[in-house]
Amino acid sequence: MAAAKKKSRKELLKEPDVVLTWSTRLLALATAYKNAILIGLIGLLAAAALFSGYRYYVHRQEAQAGALLEEALAKHERLRSSGTAAAVQGVADDFQRILAAYGSRSNGDAARLVYANLLYEAGDFEKAAAHYRALLDRFSEFPLIRFQVIKSLAYTQAALRDEPGAARTFETALAAADPRLADGVLYELGRLYARMGESEKSRALFQRILSDHPNSTYVALVKEQVSF
C-alpha cells in the first residue's frame, strides 16, 4: 500500500485551524441564539435569587418562631405562681399560634417539644402524647433529642395506663439510645414488665443494668427490688 502523501507546510496552512473553527462556530451559535442564552442566564440568576430569598424567608421565620417561643416561656414563668395547670392553660393559645404559623420549622418543633413537656408536667397526658407523637418523625439529625422524644412518649403512655403501648415505645427508645444512656430505659422497662407480670423479661432487663452499667445510679434500685 502506498504511503500517505505528506502534506506540505503551505497546504497545512491553507487548512482551517480546528480550535479556531470550533471557536468561530461557538461564537456564531451564541450570536444566533443570543436571546435564548440571555434568557437562560436570566433564569439561572432568577433561580439563585429565589434560593437566596427562600433562605432569607426561612431564616426570618425561624427567628420569629424563636422570639415567640421565648415570649411564651417568659409568660409561663410569670404564671407559675398560679399553679402548674393554670400556667400551661395560660400559654396554650400562645403555643397554638406558634405551631399554626411555624409548625414546619425547627423552632416550631422546639416549641412543640417544650409545650408537650409542659403538658406532661401539668398532668394533661392525652395532649402531651399527641404532641410527642407528632414529633416522632422529626429531629432525625439530632438522635439525642429524638431519643428523648420517644422516651417521653413512653412515660406519657405509662401515665395513661397504656402499659403495652408504653412497653413498645420504651423498646423503641432502647433501640435508639446511646448505649451510655440506656440504663434509665432498661430500668423503666424492667419495672413496666414486672407490673405486667412478665417477670422473666423484667429480670433480664435488670440484669443488663448490673452487667452493662455497673456504675449506674440504678444499680442500687435494682438490688433493692430483685435478689440475684
Backbone torsions as a table, in degrees:
resi	resn	phi	psi	omega
1	MET	NA	135.3	-177.4
2	ALA	-70.6	140.2	179.8
3	ALA	-66.9	146.1	-180.0
4	ALA	-64.5	136.9	-178.1
5	LYS	-70.1	126.6	-179.4
6	LYS	-76.8	130.1	-178.0
7	LYS	-76.3	144.4	178.9
8	SER	-76.2	162.8	179.2
9	ARG	-60.0	-36.2	-179.0
10	LYS	-64.3	-41.6	-179.9
11	GLU	-68.1	-38.5	179.0
12	LEU	-63.9	-38.6	-179.7
13	LEU	-66.3	-26.3	179.9
14	LYS	-76.1	-20.7	-178.7
15	GLU	-77.5	147.1	-179.3
16	PRO	-67.8	139.7	175.8
17	ASP	-69.1	129.2	-174.6
18	VAL	-62.1	-45.6	-178.2
19	VAL	-65.3	-44.8	179.9
20	LEU	-63.9	-40.1	-179.9
21	THR	-63.6	-44.5	179.6
22	TRP	-63.8	-42.1	179.9
23	SER	-63.8	-42.0	-179.9
24	THR	-63.1	-43.3	179.7
25	ARG	-65.1	-39.7	179.5
26	LEU	-64.3	-41.9	178.7
27	LEU	-64.3	-41.5	178.8
28	ALA	-64.4	-39.8	179.5
29	LEU	-65.2	-41.9	179.1
30	ALA	-64.0	-37.9	178.9
31	THR	-67.3	-43.1	-178.1
32	ALA	-65.7	-34.9	-176.6
33	TYR	-114.1	32.4	-174.9
34	LYS	-61.6	-34.3	179.4
35	ASN	-65.4	-43.2	179.7
36	ALA	-64.8	-41.5	179.0
37	ILE	-64.5	-42.4	178.8
38	LEU	-61.8	-42.7	178.5
39	ILE	-62.4	-40.6	178.4
40	GLY	-61.9	-43.3	178.7
41	LEU	-64.2	-41.5	178.2
42	ILE	-62.2	-39.5	178.4
43	GLY	-61.9	-43.2	178.7
44	LEU	-63.6	-43.2	179.0
45	LEU	-64.4	-39.2	179.1
46	ALA	-64.8	-41.0	178.8
47	ALA	-62.8	-42.0	178.6
48	ALA	-63.1	-40.9	179.7
49	ALA	-65.8	-40.6	178.7
50	LEU	-63.3	-42.4	179.3
51	PHE	-62.9	-43.6	179.0
52	SER	-63.6	-41.7	178.8
53	GLY	-65.0	-38.2	179.2
54	TYR	-65.2	-43.0	178.7
55	ARG	-61.2	-40.8	178.4
56	TYR	-64.0	-42.2	-179.8
57	TYR	-61.7	-46.1	180.0
58	VAL	-63.7	-45.1	179.6
59	HIS	-59.7	-41.4	-179.5
60	ARG	-65.7	-42.3	178.5
61	GLN	-63.4	-41.2	178.2
62	GLU	-61.2	-41.8	-179.8
63	ALA	-64.7	-42.0	179.7
64	GLN	-64.8	-43.5	178.9
65	ALA	-62.8	-41.6	178.7
66	GLY	-62.6	-41.0	179.7
67	ALA	-65.9	-41.7	179.1
68	LEU	-66.9	-37.1	177.2
69	LEU	-63.7	-42.2	178.6
70	GLU	-61.7	-41.4	178.6
71	GLU	-64.7	-42.1	-179.5
72	ALA	-63.5	-40.6	179.4
73	LEU	-67.7	-38.3	177.8
74	ALA	-64.5	-40.7	178.0
75	LYS	-64.6	-42.1	178.5
76	HIS	-61.3	-40.2	179.4
77	GLU	-62.9	-39.2	179.0
78	ARG	-66.5	-30.4	-175.7
79	LEU	-89.7	-5.6	-174.6
80	ARG	-59.6	-29.9	-179.5
81	SER	-65.6	-18.2	178.9
82	SER	-82.1	-6.3	-177.3
83	GLY	112.0	153.6	-175.2
84	THR	-60.8	-49.3	-177.6
85	ALA	-63.7	-43.4	-179.6
86	ALA	-65.2	-37.4	179.6
87	ALA	-64.3	-42.4	179.2
88	VAL	-67.5	-41.4	178.0
89	GLN	-61.7	-35.3	-178.4
90	GLY	-68.5	-21.6	179.7
91	VAL	-112.0	7.5	-177.8
92	ALA	-58.0	-47.1	-179.3
93	ASP	-64.2	-36.6	179.4
94	ASP	-62.0	-46.2	180.0
95	PHE	-68.8	-36.5	178.8
96	GLN	-64.3	-36.9	177.5
97	ARG	-65.2	-41.5	178.5
98	ILE	-62.1	-45.9	-177.0
99	LEU	-68.1	-36.2	179.7
100	ALA	-67.3	-38.7	-175.9
101	ALA	-89.9	-32.2	-171.6
102	TYR	-130.9	22.4	-176.5
103	GLY	-59.9	-23.1	-179.0
104	SER	-90.7	-1.9	-178.0
105	ARG	-96.9	162.7	-179.1
106	SER	-60.0	-43.7	178.6
107	ASN	-71.2	-22.3	171.9
108	GLY	-67.6	-41.7	175.5
109	ASP	-62.1	-41.8	179.3
110	ALA	-62.2	-41.2	178.9
111	ALA	-63.9	-41.0	179.7
112	ARG	-63.9	-40.9	179.8
113	LEU	-65.4	-44.0	178.2
114	VAL	-61.9	-44.2	-179.0
115	TYR	-63.9	-41.8	177.7
116	ALA	-60.2	-42.6	178.6
117	ASN	-63.2	-40.3	179.0
118	LEU	-66.1	-40.3	178.1
119	LEU	-63.4	-41.2	178.1
120	TYR	-62.3	-44.7	179.4
121	GLU	-58.3	-36.8	-177.7
122	ALA	-83.2	-4.2	178.7
123	GLY	87.1	8.9	177.7
124	ASP	-90.7	74.8	-170.9
125	PHE	-69.5	-32.8	179.8
126	GLU	-61.6	-50.8	-179.5
127	LYS	-66.9	-39.2	178.9
128	ALA	-59.9	-45.5	-179.7
129	ALA	-61.4	-39.8	179.8
130	ALA	-61.7	-41.3	-179.7
131	HIS	-72.5	-37.6	176.2
132	TYR	-63.0	-41.0	179.0
133	ARG	-62.4	-38.1	-179.9
134	ALA	-64.9	-18.8	-178.0
135	LEU	-98.5	-1.8	-174.7
136	LEU	-61.5	-31.5	-179.9
137	ASP	-92.9	4.4	-179.2
138	ARG	-100.1	176.4	176.0
139	PHE	59.5	29.8	179.5
140	SER	-62.1	-26.7	179.7
141	GLU	-85.9	-5.3	-178.6
142	PHE	-127.6	79.2	-174.4
143	PRO	-58.0	-31.8	-179.7
144	LEU	-67.0	-42.4	178.7
145	ILE	-66.9	-41.7	178.8
146	ARG	-60.1	-41.5	177.4
147	PHE	-59.4	-43.4	179.9
148	GLN	-64.8	-36.7	178.3
149	VAL	-63.7	-47.3	-179.5
150	ILE	-62.1	-45.1	-179.4
151	LYS	-63.4	-40.2	179.3
152	SER	-64.6	-39.4	176.7
153	LEU	-62.1	-40.5	179.1
154	ALA	-62.0	-44.2	177.2
155	TYR	-60.6	-39.9	-179.3
156	THR	-66.0	-42.0	177.6
157	GLN	-63.8	-38.5	177.6
158	ALA	-64.0	-39.5	178.2
159	ALA	-65.8	-28.3	177.8
160	LEU	-85.0	5.3	-179.1
161	ARG	65.9	21.7	174.0
162	ASP	-92.2	74.5	-173.4
163	GLU	-65.4	-43.0	176.8
164	PRO	-61.4	-41.7	178.1
165	GLY	-65.2	-41.8	178.6
166	ALA	-62.5	-40.8	179.6
167	ALA	-62.6	-43.6	178.8
168	ARG	-62.5	-41.5	-178.4
169	THR	-70.6	-37.9	174.9
170	PHE	-63.3	-37.0	176.4
171	GLU	-62.6	-40.3	176.8
172	THR	-64.1	-41.9	178.2
173	ALA	-63.0	-39.9	179.6
174	LEU	-62.6	-39.8	179.0
175	ALA	-68.4	-29.4	-177.9
176	ALA	-91.2	-8.7	-172.1
177	ALA	-75.6	145.5	164.5
178	ASP	-63.7	130.7	-177.6
179	PRO	-50.4	-30.9	-179.3
180	ARG	-71.8	-17.3	-177.6
181	LEU	-109.0	9.8	-173.0
182	ALA	-80.7	-16.3	-173.5
183	ASP	-61.0	-40.5	179.7
184	GLY	-63.3	-41.4	178.9
185	VAL	-67.3	-41.6	177.8
186	LEU	-58.5	-41.8	-178.9
187	TYR	-66.3	-49.1	-179.0
188	GLU	-63.9	-39.7	179.3
189	LEU	-67.8	-37.8	176.8
190	GLY	-62.7	-43.4	177.7
191	ARG	-64.2	-39.9	-178.7
192	LEU	-64.5	-45.3	178.5
193	TYR	-64.9	-33.8	177.3
194	ALA	-63.2	-43.1	178.1
195	ARG	-65.7	-29.7	-179.8
196	MET	-83.3	-1.7	178.5
197	GLY	84.1	10.1	179.8
198	GLU	-98.0	74.8	-171.8
199	SER	-65.5	-34.6	-179.1
200	GLU	-65.6	-44.2	177.7
201	LYS	-63.5	-42.2	180.0
202	SER	-61.0	-47.2	-178.8
203	ARG	-62.2	-41.2	-179.5
204	ALA	-63.9	-38.7	179.6
205	LEU	-68.8	-42.2	177.3
206	PHE	-63.4	-37.9	178.8
207	GLN	-62.7	-35.7	178.5
208	ARG	-64.4	-33.4	176.9
209	ILE	-64.3	-44.6	-178.6
210	LEU	-66.1	-37.8	-176.5
211	SER	-84.8	-39.6	-174.7
212	ASP	-94.2	-21.5	-176.5
213	HIS	-134.1	61.3	-174.9
214	PRO	-62.4	-21.5	-179.4
215	ASN	-99.8	7.7	-178.0
216	SER	-69.0	148.5	176.0
217	THR	-68.3	-14.9	-179.7
218	TYR	-81.5	-12.3	-177.8
219	VAL	-58.8	-46.4	-179.5
220	ALA	-62.4	-39.9	179.6
221	LEU	-65.1	-40.2	179.0
222	VAL	-64.0	-44.5	-178.4
223	LYS	-65.6	-28.4	177.4
224	GLU	-69.9	-32.4	-173.8
225	GLN	-91.5	-31.0	-172.6
226	VAL	-131.5	141.6	174.3
227	SER	-99.1	126.2	-179.6
228	PHE	-109.2	NA	NA
